[in-house]
Amino acid sequence: MELYSGLCLVQLLSLQLHVKQQLGEEDIPLLKTFWNVYRSSFLRSNGVGAILIIISLIWYVDLLFFRTIEGPLHTALHVVMIAIGISIGMLLLYVFPVMVHYQAGVLATLKKALFIGFLHPANMVFLFVSMLSTYYFLIFLPGLIPLFGVSFIIHVNMWIAYKGFERLHEIHLKNQRKQEASKEILT
């Protein structure tokens, strides 16, 4: 249990440190940053992690159960389970960057992560390909794992997530301008 709660917090902390570094901060105090993230996000990060583990386990058990069914129903259920698995994968890749960027509750974080994942499927493909290529590169040269393993994946994940956040912000501003323009026309 301690490993699980520690992994959620470390993931959130590493993404928070990446954001601070990208904003131009130098000499980031690690212990102070960790303590602030720990105090402010312990319950939220572990709640999201617990929900993700429960959803993933339910999906896996259902996948194993549906494999025992034969015939045309098997094909239909297999397609549905693949679609749900892809959705869970999107949720897993976007939930922690969304948690760092938006200070929302647990359910709102999950909804936003799914929304961003479905809104930008090309980003998901790019993220998957980059993670897979990083994996094979690090398997080929395992001495680089301590140097580039987690940090490169986190960097790519946050970069892609922030591109999605920027596009959402641009769409939001564009819609606000349209609403303001339509209000001016009506008045």
Legacy VTK file of the C-alpha trace (Angstrom):
# vtk DataFile Version 3.0
C-alpha trace
ASCII
DATASET POLYDATA
POINTS 187 float
0.000 0.000 0.000
2.837 2.381 0.830
4.427 1.715 -2.555
1.185 2.625 -4.323
0.695 5.906 -2.451
4.356 6.746 -2.902
4.220 6.159 -6.672
1.250 8.482 -7.095
2.951 11.235 -5.119
6.294 10.812 -6.864
4.599 10.963 -10.267
2.818 14.159 -9.261
6.004 15.641 -7.779
8.099 14.888 -10.852
5.500 16.498 -13.111
5.296 19.518 -10.789
9.088 19.897 -10.900
9.008 19.651 -14.689
6.396 22.405 -14.873
8.445 24.678 -12.612
11.532 24.055 -14.717
9.660 24.818 -17.941
8.385 28.067 -16.436
12.002 29.164 -16.082
12.639 28.566 -12.409
16.183 27.660 -11.545
17.426 26.185 -8.282
14.154 24.499 -7.357
14.252 23.341 -3.711
13.393 19.630 -3.882
12.490 19.012 -0.253
10.328 22.128 0.043
8.568 21.366 -3.250
8.006 17.755 -2.210
6.585 18.809 1.146
4.209 21.321 -0.490
3.011 18.746 -3.031
2.684 16.140 -0.288
0.541 18.387 1.916
-1.655 19.747 -0.852
-2.129 16.677 -3.038
-1.785 13.535 -0.921
-5.458 12.617 -0.775
-6.245 13.792 -4.285
-3.369 11.923 -5.951
-4.016 8.730 -4.013
-7.758 8.981 -4.699
-7.092 9.244 -8.427
-4.576 6.401 -8.217
-7.033 4.171 -6.340
-9.774 4.859 -8.885
-7.391 4.088 -11.747
-6.303 0.816 -10.147
-9.904 -0.243 -9.504
-10.988 0.638 -13.054
-7.985 -1.190 -14.526
-8.582 -4.305 -12.421
-12.283 -4.414 -13.320
-11.395 -4.032 -16.994
-8.804 -6.825 -16.788
-11.177 -9.230 -15.013
-13.896 -8.480 -17.571
-11.423 -9.025 -20.397
-10.484 -12.430 -18.988
-14.147 -13.343 -18.513
-15.174 -12.273 -22.024
-12.433 -14.442 -23.545
-14.334 -17.517 -22.389
-17.328 -16.608 -24.571
-17.340 -17.970 -28.112
-19.124 -16.926 -31.274
-20.151 -13.524 -32.638
-20.755 -12.182 -29.135
-17.058 -12.759 -28.394
-16.029 -10.503 -31.296
-18.409 -7.713 -30.272
-17.361 -7.852 -26.625
-13.689 -7.990 -27.618
-14.048 -4.797 -29.679
-15.826 -3.065 -26.788
-13.121 -4.161 -24.353
-10.377 -2.885 -26.666
-12.131 0.501 -26.884
-12.450 0.639 -23.101
-8.788 -0.371 -22.745
-7.718 2.450 -25.056
-9.809 4.869 -22.989
-8.148 3.633 -19.798
-4.753 4.067 -21.458
-5.632 7.669 -22.348
-6.750 8.238 -18.802
-3.510 6.824 -17.405
-1.353 8.995 -19.653
-3.207 12.276 -19.143
-4.502 12.149 -15.574
-1.367 13.307 -13.751
-0.521 16.163 -16.153
-4.146 17.306 -15.839
-3.867 17.087 -12.056
-0.772 19.305 -12.111
-2.204 21.837 -14.571
-5.752 22.111 -13.214
-6.345 22.186 -9.497
-9.633 20.290 -9.672
-11.236 17.496 -7.703
-10.781 13.797 -8.370
-13.765 13.255 -10.672
-13.212 16.533 -12.512
-9.581 15.531 -13.099
-10.645 12.175 -14.541
-13.237 13.831 -16.803
-10.777 16.422 -18.081
-8.121 13.785 -18.753
-10.548 11.706 -20.817
-11.830 14.793 -22.624
-8.337 15.914 -23.595
-7.389 12.396 -24.653
-10.416 12.054 -26.927
-10.036 15.598 -28.229
-6.451 14.992 -29.404
-6.074 11.373 -30.554
-2.989 12.193 -32.652
-1.213 13.296 -29.477
-2.030 9.939 -27.920
-0.537 8.087 -30.878
2.590 10.261 -30.742
2.907 9.737 -26.999
2.485 5.973 -27.355
5.067 5.780 -30.163
7.550 7.935 -28.235
7.156 5.834 -25.088
7.523 2.608 -27.054
10.603 3.846 -28.900
12.108 5.064 -25.608
11.456 1.649 -24.099
13.201 -0.195 -26.918
16.079 2.283 -26.940
16.603 1.830 -23.203
16.378 -1.950 -23.510
19.081 -1.753 -26.173
21.277 0.503 -23.978
20.280 -0.261 -20.361
23.075 1.889 -18.946
21.077 4.977 -19.909
18.033 4.015 -17.831
19.156 5.949 -14.719
19.909 9.035 -16.827
17.038 9.177 -19.302
14.475 6.541 -18.308
11.801 8.322 -16.328
12.812 11.912 -17.040
12.507 11.595 -20.812
9.093 9.945 -20.604
7.881 12.611 -18.169
9.232 15.376 -20.401
7.482 14.004 -23.501
4.273 13.344 -21.577
4.116 16.878 -20.167
5.087 18.469 -23.473
2.286 16.669 -25.316
-0.189 17.367 -22.520
0.659 21.076 -22.509
0.197 21.249 -26.262
-3.293 19.869 -25.676
-3.906 22.368 -22.855
-2.803 25.245 -25.107
-5.168 24.129 -27.860
-8.031 23.906 -25.386
-7.239 27.383 -24.110
-7.173 28.743 -27.683
-10.537 27.115 -28.433
-11.966 28.552 -25.215
-10.728 32.070 -26.054
-12.085 31.779 -29.588
-15.508 30.763 -28.274
-15.477 33.637 -25.776
-14.716 36.122 -28.571
-17.567 34.710 -30.646
-19.974 35.029 -27.715
-18.866 38.598 -27.048
-19.238 39.473 -30.727
-22.732 37.969 -30.847
-23.723 39.902 -27.688
-22.492 43.136 -29.288
-24.512 42.432 -32.427
-27.665 41.760 -30.391
-27.328 44.958 -28.359
LINES 1 188
187 0 1 2 3 4 5 6 7 8 9 10 11 12 13 14 15 16 17 18 19 20 21 22 23 24 25 26 27 28 29 30 31 32 33 34 35 36 37 38 39 40 41 42 43 44 45 46 47 48 49 50 51 52 53 54 55 56 57 58 59 60 61 62 63 64 65 66 67 68 69 70 71 72 73 74 75 76 77 78 79 80 81 82 83 84 85 86 87 88 89 90 91 92 93 94 95 96 97 98 99 100 101 102 103 104 105 106 107 108 109 110 111 112 113 114 115 116 117 118 119 120 121 122 123 124 125 126 127 128 129 130 131 132 133 134 135 136 137 138 139 140 141 142 143 144 145 146 147 148 149 150 151 152 153 154 155 156 157 158 159 160 161 162 163 164 165 166 167 168 169 170 171 172 173 174 175 176 177 178 179 180 181 182 183 184 185 186
